[in-house]
Amino acid sequence: MPEAAKDFQRLAKSEPKAFAKANSMLKELESHPKSGTGHPEPLKGFPGSS
């Protein structure tokens, strides 16, 4: 099992609220990766950004 999956399972047991929020964010990224909740802003200071 990849390290991230183990960490995610550990998070589910130790901090259920944080797990729920992280799980929600991952599902949202999977369904529409270019947009987000809140007020997403483009990254600053990277090539190709304004």
C-alpha positions as CSV (number, residue, x, y, z in Angstrom):
1,M,0.0,0.0,0.0
2,P,1.4,3.4,-0.9
3,E,2.5,5.7,1.9
4,A,-0.2,8.3,1.2
5,A,-2.9,5.7,1.6
6,K,-1.5,4.6,4.9
7,D,-1.4,8.2,6.1
8,F,-5.0,8.8,4.9
9,Q,-6.2,5.7,6.9
10,R,-4.3,6.9,10.0
11,L,-5.9,10.4,9.6
12,A,-9.4,8.8,9.4
13,K,-8.8,7.1,12.8
14,S,-7.0,9.9,14.6
15,E,-8.7,13.1,13.3
16,P,-12.1,12.3,11.7
17,K,-13.0,16.0,11.0
18,A,-9.7,16.6,9.1
19,F,-10.2,13.3,7.3
20,A,-13.7,14.3,6.2
21,K,-12.4,17.7,4.9
22,A,-9.5,16.2,3.1
23,N,-11.7,13.5,1.5
24,S,-14.2,16.2,0.4
25,M,-11.4,18.2,-1.2
26,L,-10.0,15.2,-3.0
27,K,-13.5,14.3,-4.4
28,E,-14.0,17.8,-5.6
29,L,-10.6,17.9,-7.3
30,E,-11.4,14.6,-9.0
31,S,-14.8,15.9,-10.4
32,H,-13.7,19.3,-11.5
33,P,-9.9,20.0,-11.2
34,K,-9.8,23.4,-12.8
35,S,-12.3,25.2,-10.5
36,G,-12.7,25.1,-6.8
37,T,-14.8,26.2,-3.8
38,G,-14.3,29.6,-2.4
39,H,-12.3,32.1,-4.4
40,P,-9.5,30.3,-6.2
41,E,-6.7,32.5,-7.4
42,P,-4.0,31.8,-10.0
43,L,-0.6,31.0,-8.6
44,K,1.8,34.0,-8.4
45,G,5.6,33.9,-9.2
46,F,5.5,30.8,-11.5
47,P,6.3,30.8,-15.2
48,G,3.1,31.3,-17.2
49,S,1.3,33.0,-14.4
50,S,0.4,36.7,-14.4
